[in-house]
Amino acid sequence: QVRLVESGGDLVEAGRSLTLSCGATTQIFRGNDMGWYRQAPGKQREVVAQITASGAAATYVDSVKGRFTISRDNAKNLVYLQINRLKPEDTGVYYCNRFPPYRRPLSDEDYWGQGTQVTVSS
């Protein structure tokens, strides 16, 4: 059974830091690029950071470069997102998933976990 479990979200003041964690089952994690996605209020979900299967390379959307760091622990099927200097516009629900997102066989929808809420106050 596939599973994604995100955690670490919180209500924080602008300028503070957070670390998000995600556990994924092997079907989703092993040998795949992984990403952190954000769905801001009233907006579509977008990928903000992605990391290669080996963990050797990562890419970021321009709005988070220099503040977000994605990493992974391949021995434990875990993905992390370190967020520094939080801004109100970082507010949203954060999800991790394979990049591109995992889809169960015979399904026409991507599979997502419950996400973790990050709210940044100004």
C-alpha positions as a Python dict, from the first residue, in 0.01 Angstrom:
ca = {
    (1, 'Q'): (0, 0, 0),
    (2, 'V'): (144, 335, -101),
    (3, 'R'): (165, 612, 149),
    (4, 'L'): (298, 966, 190),
    (5, 'V'): (305, 1126, 533),
    (6, 'E'): (413, 1488, 572),
    (7, 'S'): (478, 1662, 903),
    (8, 'G'): (645, 1965, 1058),
    (9, 'G'): (413, 2244, 950),
    (10, 'D'): (328, 2515, 1197),
    (11, 'L'): (215, 2873, 1252),
    (12, 'V'): (530, 3083, 1265),
    (13, 'E'): (638, 3445, 1243),
    (14, 'A'): (804, 3579, 933),
    (15, 'G'): (1179, 3537, 941),
    (16, 'R'): (1173, 3213, 1138),
    (17, 'S'): (1266, 2864, 1017),
    (18, 'L'): (1091, 2530, 982),
    (19, 'T'): (1189, 2181, 881),
    (20, 'L'): (930, 1968, 706),
    (21, 'S'): (960, 1590, 691),
    (22, 'C'): (801, 1333, 466),
    (23, 'G'): (794, 956, 483),
    (24, 'A'): (716, 766, 164),
    (25, 'T'): (662, 403, 86),
    (26, 'T'): (916, 235, -136),
    (27, 'Q'): (703, 233, -450),
    (28, 'I'): (702, 610, -447),
    (29, 'F'): (1049, 679, -309),
    (30, 'R'): (1302, 425, -423),
    (31, 'G'): (1500, 528, -730),
    (32, 'N'): (1281, 831, -803),
    (33, 'D'): (1330, 1204, -801),
    (34, 'M'): (1125, 1354, -519),
    (35, 'G'): (972, 1695, -475),
    (36, 'W'): (807, 1927, -229),
    (37, 'Y'): (492, 2090, -359),
    (38, 'R'): (304, 2385, -217),
    (39, 'Q'): (-60, 2480, -251),
    (40, 'A'): (-111, 2839, -146),
    (41, 'P'): (-461, 2962, -61),
    (42, 'G'): (-663, 3002, -379),
    (43, 'K'): (-383, 2877, -601),
    (44, 'Q'): (-289, 2557, -777),
    (45, 'R'): (-36, 2323, -630),
    (46, 'E'): (315, 2386, -759),
    (47, 'V'): (649, 2217, -711),
    (48, 'V'): (888, 2436, -513),
    (49, 'A'): (1184, 2201, -476),
    (50, 'Q'): (1294, 1873, -626),
    (51, 'I'): (1585, 1639, -565),
    (52, 'T'): (1734, 1364, -777),
    (53, 'A'): (1710, 999, -676),
    (54, 'S'): (2068, 995, -553),
    (55, 'G'): (2032, 1323, -370),
    (56, 'A'): (2320, 1471, -564),
    (57, 'A'): (2129, 1757, -723),
    (58, 'A'): (1835, 1977, -635),
    (59, 'T'): (1642, 2251, -810),
    (60, 'Y'): (1415, 2522, -673),
    (61, 'V'): (1154, 2762, -795),
    (62, 'D'): (1292, 3116, -807),
    (63, 'S'): (1080, 3243, -518),
    (64, 'V'): (1244, 3003, -270),
    (65, 'K'): (1602, 2988, -394),
    (66, 'G'): (1849, 3058, -118),
    (67, 'R'): (1590, 2995, 155),
    (68, 'F'): (1468, 2637, 97),
    (69, 'T'): (1685, 2327, 105),
    (70, 'I'): (1556, 1986, 6),
    (71, 'S'): (1733, 1671, 117),
    (72, 'R'): (1664, 1301, 144),
    (73, 'D'): (1763, 995, 344),
    (74, 'N'): (1758, 703, 104),
    (75, 'A'): (1809, 449, 380),
    (76, 'K'): (1490, 559, 556),
    (77, 'N'): (1267, 671, 264),
    (78, 'L'): (1254, 1024, 404),
    (79, 'V'): (1254, 1364, 236),
    (80, 'Y'): (1312, 1693, 417),
    (81, 'L'): (1255, 2057, 341),
    (82, 'Q'): (1446, 2311, 544),
    (83, 'I'): (1280, 2651, 517),
    (84, 'N'): (1467, 2959, 636),
    (85, 'R'): (1364, 3325, 648),
    (86, 'L'): (998, 3240, 611),
    (87, 'K'): (777, 3492, 434),
    (88, 'P'): (398, 3532, 448),
    (89, 'E'): (383, 3425, 83),
    (90, 'D'): (524, 3085, 187),
    (91, 'T'): (191, 3013, 353),
    (92, 'G'): (22, 2703, 219),
    (93, 'V'): (-15, 2329, 246),
    (94, 'Y'): (309, 2149, 168),
    (95, 'Y'): (310, 1804, 11),
    (96, 'C'): (587, 1573, -87),
    (97, 'N'): (562, 1332, -377),
    (98, 'R'): (760, 1173, -650),
    (99, 'F'): (857, 1409, -929),
    (100, 'P'): (648, 1384, -1137),
    (101, 'P'): (372, 1289, -890),
    (102, 'Y'): (297, 923, -827),
    (103, 'R'): (-13, 770, -979),
    (104, 'R'): (-149, 432, -883),
    (105, 'P'): (-178, 182, -1168),
    (106, 'L'): (-510, 217, -1354),
    (107, 'S'): (-584, 544, -1174),
    (108, 'D'): (-648, 870, -1353),
    (109, 'E'): (-550, 1081, -1053),
    (110, 'D'): (-221, 1153, -883),
    (111, 'Y'): (-186, 1015, -531),
    (112, 'W'): (-122, 1271, -254),
    (113, 'G'): (-75, 1256, 120),
    (114, 'Q'): (-258, 1482, 361),
    (115, 'G'): (7, 1754, 347),
    (116, 'T'): (127, 1975, 629),
    (117, 'Q'): (8, 2333, 685),
    (118, 'V'): (257, 2616, 704),
    (119, 'T'): (121, 2954, 803),
    (120, 'V'): (351, 3254, 821),
    (121, 'S'): (237, 3564, 1003),
    (122, 'S'): (379, 3904, 918),
}
